[in-house]
Amino acid sequence: MSKATLVVMAAGIGSRFGGGIKQLAPVGPNGEIIMDFSVYDALEAGFDKVVFVIRRDLEKDFREVIGDRIGKQVEVDYAYQELDDIPEKYRDKFPGRTKPWGTGQAILCCKDLVDSPFLVINADDYYGKDAFREAYAYLTSMENTDKIQICMVSFILKNTLSDNGGVTRGVCSVSADGMLTGITETHNIEKDGDGAVIRREDGTVIRLDADSAVSMNMWGLTPDFFNILEKGFDEFLSGVESTDLKAEYLLPTIIGELLGKGELNVKVLKSHDQWFGVTYKEDREAVMNEVKNLIDKGVYPSVLYR
């Protein structure tokens, strides 16, 4: 079986969730959290290693809640995303900064731990079995070409919204042959009946196509991509003003820029499963109900790991 690694971005857990690390709260009948189901699906699909990207201050809790349990099932490594994990020449440039630099930096943290094709996911999103099967099949059958080949598993916008507040999504343009042609990082998208809207501070409302393909940060990459990220991160930091405390080096933006320059190809894979996630603490009850339904239908056993 071909090698492939699952990279779980968990350094941001807690930040949008009212403090603490409530994304580590159980949603399954035996204390399982969303990550348990993602890892289970990834192992079933064929992935043979898991790298968790976390903050050092969360390590003890993280290991107790999930890391040690997963470590009994598969090879596990930890990467640490920290504010000061940037090139030394920029360390004194941002004295007021308090948080790390986004998903691009999170992936870059893994460069010494990953040597096979890898799939990147968010810690607090449930993606479904289809997504992992599609991604593994793609990552383990890529052919060498002059241009870097990556993939993205897409979801339908209306299936990825929260009842409890606005969310950020990468809204995608996809060609007839299933290739990504553009991606726009779009903030504060809210559910509006069956539709999706952005409500601006001035009161204007922008309606979005609720059937748009969106990125849920589920990217299939190769180790070559670390070199691109490293070079790009340096350029990004050089261009950020020292007073800009919120600038982030984001994977969808990075990939969108590379796409615009014609430097890579992105195959858009489609998951046929329903997405759900914990963005806000009020989302947890709905997630628990979804998990129960999946167990009742036999999609998952009542005990994930024996």
N, C-alpha and C positions, 0 to 999 in steps of 0.2 A: 504494500500500500504506500502511496506517495505521501511525503511529509508535508504538513501544513500546520501553522500555528494560529491560535486564537489570541488576539490582543484585546483585553477588556479595559476600556478607559474609565477608571473609577476615582480619579483624583478630584473630580468636581463634585462628588456626592456630598450632599448637605447644603451646597451653596444656594440652590434655588428652592430649598425645602424647609425654610424657617429655622436654619441652624441645626446642629447635631448631625447625625448620620442616619436619618430615618429611612433612607433608601435601603438600609440594612435591616429594616423591620420585616418580619416574616409575612409572606403572602400565601404560602402553602400549608398543608395540614400538619407537616412535621417540622415546621420552622424554616422551610425553604424560602429563599428570597428570589427575586427575578433572575439574578445571575446564575443561580443553580440550574434553572431551566435552559438558559442560553448555553451553558457549558455542557449540559446533558445532550442537547440537540447537536452541538458541535462535535462531541465525541462520537455520537451515533453516526454523524455524517462522515467521519474519518479523520478529524483533526487530532493531532497527537501531542500537543503541548499547549499550555495556557500561560500567558503573561498578563499579570494584573498591573496596571499603572495606577499607583495610589500616592497619597501624601504620606510622608514618614510618620506624621503625628497620628495617622489613622491605622497604622500597621497592626498594633496589638488587637484593636477591636475587629479589624478586617480579618485577621487570621482566625480569631475565635469564631466569628459569625460564618465565614465561608472558606477562607483560604486553606485552613488545615484539613477541612473535609474534602475539598477538591484535590488537595495534594495526595490523598489516598487513592484517587481514581486515575490520575494522569500527572505527567511532569509539569510542575508549576514553578514559575519564576516571578520576581517582583521588580518593577521599575518604579523609580520615585520621581514624580514631577514636582519640582520646587521652583519658587520664584527666582532664586539666584542661579539656577542651572542654565546659565547663558554664557556666551563667550566673555572672557574676563574683561575685555576692553569696554564692555557695556555695564559692568556690575555697579558702577557708581553713578550711572546716568539717570536712574529712576528711583530717587530716594523716597518718593511718596507711594510707590507701588506696593500693593499688599497681596495680590493674587497672581498665580502662574499665568502662562501666556497662551492658553488655548490648545485645541486639539492637535495642531501641527507640532507644537512642542511636546505634547503627550506622546505622540508616535516616535518622535526623535529620541525620547528617553529610552526606547527599547533597542536602539541600534546595536548594542553589544550582546543582546540576548536572543535575537531572532536571526536565523540564517536560512529560513525556508520561506516560500510564499506564505502570506499571512492575511488574516481577516480581522478588521478593526470593528469593534462594536462599542456602544455606550453601555454602561453598567446598569442603567435604570430603564432600559427598553426591552420589551419582549418582542422578538422578531418572528418566531415560528420555525418549524422544522424545514419547510420548503426553502427558506432563505439560506440556511446553512448547507443544505444539500446542493443547491444551485452554485453557491460560492465555492464549495470544495471541488465540485466537478470542474469549474472554470479554472481555479488556481492550480489544479494538478494536471491540466492538459494544455497549458499555454505553450505556444511555439515561440522560439526566439525570432525577433524581428529587429529592424533598425530602430524602431520607435518603442518606447516603453508602453507596455500593455497593462492596464489595470481594469478592475470591474467595480461596479456599484450595484448593490441590491436596492431597488426602488420600491416605494410604497405609494398608495394613493393618498393625496393630501387629506381628504375628508375622513380617512380612517386613522389619522395620526393626531387628531386634535384632542385637547383636554376640555372637559366640562368646567374646569375650575380656573381658567386663566389663559393668557396668551402663551404661544410657544414659538420657537425659532425653527425654521425648516429651510433646507436648501431646495428651492423650486427649480426643477430640471426641464431642459428642452432636449428631446430625444428624436433622432432621425428615424426614417422609415425602416432602416436596417438595424435598429436597436443600439445605436451608438450615441453617447452623450455629446450634445453640441453646445451646451451652456448650462450654467448653474448660478442661481442668484440667492445668496443668503438673505432670508426674509424674516424679520423680527415681529414679535407680537401678533401672530396670526391667531384669531379667535374663531370659535365655532359660532355660526349664526344659522340656526335651524339646520338644514342640510347643506348649507354653504359655508364659506370661509371668508373672513373679512379682516382688514387691518383698520383699527380706529385710531386716527391721529389725534394729537393733543389739541389741534385747532377745531376738532369736531368732525372733520371730513372722514368719510368711510370709503375705503378702497376694497372692491370685491375681487376675489381671486377665483380662478377656475378650481372648483373643489375636486375635480378629477385629475388634476395635475399630478405628474410623477414627482415625488420628493425624495430627497436623501434623508435617511435617518442615521447618518454617520456609520453606515455599514459598507466599508470599502475593502476590496481585495487588492492587496499590494504585493510588491516583490522587494527583496532586500536592496535592489538598486535605488529604490525610492528614498532611502535614508540619505544618500548623497545629495539628492535634489533638495530635500528638506533642510539639510545642514546649510547648504549654500543660501537657500531662500531665507532661512531664519536670520542669518547674518545681515542680509540685505534689508529684511523687514525691520530689525532692531535699529539699524542705522537711520531708517527713515521715520521712526516714531519720535515725536517730541517728548522731551523729558517730563513735561507736565501732563501728558496723556496717560491717565491711569487705567484706562479701560481697553486700550488697543489689544487685539488678540490675533494670534497667528493661527488661522482657522483652515482646517483641511479642505472644506468645500471651496473656499476662496482661492487657496493655493492651486487646487486642481483646475478650477475655472480659468485661472490665469495661464496655466500650462496648456490648457486646451486651446485657449485663444491664440497662443503662439504656435500651435501645431506641434507641440513637443511630446504629446502622448495620446493614446487612444483609450477611451473608457467604454467598455461594454456594459450596457444597462441590463441587469438581470431583474426579473420580476418575481416577487414573492406573492404567492396566492393566499397566504395566511393573513389573519387579522393582526395588526400591530396593537399593542397597548403598553402603557408606561406610567412611571411615577415621576411626574414633574412637580406636582404639588401634593402636600400631605393628604388633601381631600381625595386624591386619585386612588389611594390605597385600597379602599373598600371595593371599588369597581374592579380593581386588579384581582383581589381575592376571589371575587365572584367569577371572573373569567378563568382563573386557575382551577377553581372547583369544577366548572363546566368542562374544562379540558380533561380533567381526571375522570369525571363521570362518563365522558364519551370514550375513555380508554386511550386517549392520545398520550397520556403519561400514566405510569404506575402510581399507586397511592404512596409508595415510598420510592423516591428517586434513586438513592444510593444505598445499597445494602452492605 
